């Protein structure tokens, strides 16, 4: 629920392909809709199709990060003939119903035990998972979201927090947004190359869940960026490019 600004040039990916970045409704240069219900994921899909038609492109290579991957997956379900390839970067799995346990996330978190901020972040994560977070706990777990945590990354994270659209976030996954059974069936028949990029220390979408998502496609490769969290192009732009650019040439 952010403008496309948070993606930047995806760690220099723009040097290799032409990027067309979409500001979702209510973010960046896109206007706020009169009806908040139109923030729902399955309705945003038609915005992507409108962009394709506007650009007069027969097919699209679609890259989706995090929650945006749900839009990509539902687009591929609805418009399979318009898809050239998919790149899913640390993707949310809500659209396909892949469940991620608290234990799986905690196991990833424990791999960061040597970090100076770990004790506070781990305690905050435990309170969130118990259903009793404090007002500061979500901010406290931010370092667990990245492969590196320094002043630049902290500023990047703060800028996203300031720009996020909370109404859009609430409506994005409202009732009717997802139909996992139908989406899974459609993806099983999708005859295009798919690249799933996982971060080895991503607590939001651990590698095991990313492998399960990749298994839903007939032609998918899973690549893992070592030492990367949920924003792999931020953690190590060069490593990200090395993993993604070959997939765009398939």
N, C-alpha and C positions, 0 to 999 in steps of 0.2 A: 504493500500500500504506500509506495514511494514513487517519486518521479524517477525517470530513467537516469537521472544525474548520478545516482549512487553507483551505477555500473561503470561510470567513466568510459574508458575505451577498452574495458575488460582486459586490463593488463597489457595493452598493446596489440590486442587481437585485431583492432582496426587497421593495423599495418598489413594484414593478410587477407582480410575480407571487408566488404562494405557492410557496415552496421546500420540498421534502421531501428532506432530505439523508440519504443512506445511509452508515452506517459499515460498510465491508466487514468480512467475517469477520476476527477477530483484531485489530480496530482500534477505538478509541474505546469506545463502549458495547456493541459486539458481542463475544460470547464467542469464545474461541479454539477452533477445531474440534479434535476428537480426531484426525481424519485430515487431515494437511497437504495431501494431494492435492486436497482440496475447495477450496483457494484458487485452483484453475485457472480461468481466465477463463470458459470455457464453462459451468462449474458455478456461478459467481457469477451468471450470467444468471438462474438460477431463483430466486435471492434477490430480484432486482428484481421478478420476476413475483409472488412471494409478497407483497411490499409492495403491489403494485397490487391484488391480491385482498383484502388486509387493509383497504385504504382504500376498497374497493368502487367503484373507478373503472373505467369501461369502457375508457378510453384514457389514455395518458400522453404528455405532452411531456417528452422526455428530453434532459438536458444531460450531456455527458460531456467531461471535461478530460483531456488527456494519455492515460495508460494506461486511464483510465476510459472513454474513447471506444471502446476495444475491446469493453467490456462492452455499451455502447449499440448498437454495430454488430451484435454477435451476438444481442442481444435483438431488434433489428429483423428480423434473419434468421429467428429462431425464432417470434416473435410479431408478425408484421407488422400484423395486424388490431387490435392493442392500442396502436399507435403513432399519436399525433396529429401530432407534428412532432419533429425532431431539431435540437439545437444542439450542434455539435462544436467545442470550444475548444482550439486548438493540439493537435489530436488525434494520438495515436499511430496509425501506419498498419499495425501488425503484422497486424491481423485481415484486412486486404485485400491484404497482400503488396506494398505500395508500398515500394520500396527507396529509401533515402536515402544518397547517397555521402558519403564523407569530404570530397571536394572541394566539394560543395554546402554542407556545414557550415562548412568553412574560409572559403569566400567570404563567408558571412554574418559570421563572426568578424572578418574583415579590415575590415568596414565600421565596426568599433569601434576602429580603430587610434589614434584621437585620445584615447581614454580613458586616464587615468593608470595603470590597472591592466592595460592591454592586453598589454604585453610578457610579464609573468609568466603571464597567462592563455593567451596564444597558445602559449608554450613548453610549458605543461602540456597543452594540447589536442593539440599535435603528438606528445608522448610517448604520450598515450592512444591516438591513432590509429595509432601505430606498434606498439602492443601491449606497450609497456614503460613503463607509468606508475609514478611513485613513489607513496609512501603519501599524499602531500599534493596530488597533482595534481587529484583530483576536486573538492576544496575550492577549488583555485586557479581552476578554470574557472567557478565559481558566478556571478561577475559577468556572464559571457557569456549566462547564462540569463535575465537581466532587462534591461528597457529602461533602468532606472535602478539605480544601486548606491549606497546610502547606509546609514546606521546602522540605520534601520528595516527596510529590505529585508534587510540582512545578518542581523538578528535573526530575521526571518521565515524565512529560509532555514535558519538554525541550528536553529530549533524543528522544522522539518520533518525535518531529519536525525536529530534526537533521537527523533522519534516514529515513524520508519519501521519497518515490520515486515520484516526481511530474509528470514525464512522465506517469508512470503507473496510477497515480490518474486521469489524464486527459483521458487516453484511456479506463479505466475500464468501464465507463458508456457511451462509444461512441455509435453512431447509430447502432442498431442491438443487443446491449447487453441484452436488456430486451424485453419481450413479455408478459406483465402483464395478458392479457386475457387467454393466453395459460397456464401460470404458475398457475393462480388461478384455472382453470379447473382441472389441474393435482393435485393440493394440496387438492382439495375437495374430491378426490378419494383416498387419501393417508391413508392407513389403518395401521398407526403406531402411537405410543405415541409421542406427541410433548409438549415440555415445553418452554414457552416464559417467559423470565426473564426481567422485567422492573425495572428501577430505579425511585423512587418517585420524584426525582428532576432532571431528565434527560431532559434538554431542547432540545436535538437533537431529541429524540424519546419519546415524552410524553406518559403517561400511556394510554390515550384514543386511541392513534394510535396503541399501542401494543395490546390493547384489540381487535381492529378491525382486526389486523393481525391474532391473535389467532382464531378469529371467522371463518377464512377461512378453518380451518382444522376440520375434523370430530372428532378428539380425541386430543384436545389441552387443556392444563392448563396454565393459566396466573398467575404468582406469582410476587409480587411487593416487592422489597427490600427497606424498609423504610430508608430514608435519603441517598440513593445512587444515584449517577449520571450515566454517560455513561460508567463508568468503575467500576462496583459494587464490583468486587473482590479486587480492589485497595482500595476502600472506607472502606470496612469492610469484610475481608476475611472469618471470621467465619460465619457471616450472609449469605454470598454468598453460602458457602458450605451447610449450613442448608437448603437452598432453593433448591439447585441443586442436591445434592446426592440422596434424595428420588426419584427424577424424573428419575435418571439413573437406578433405581431398578424396575421400572414399567414393 
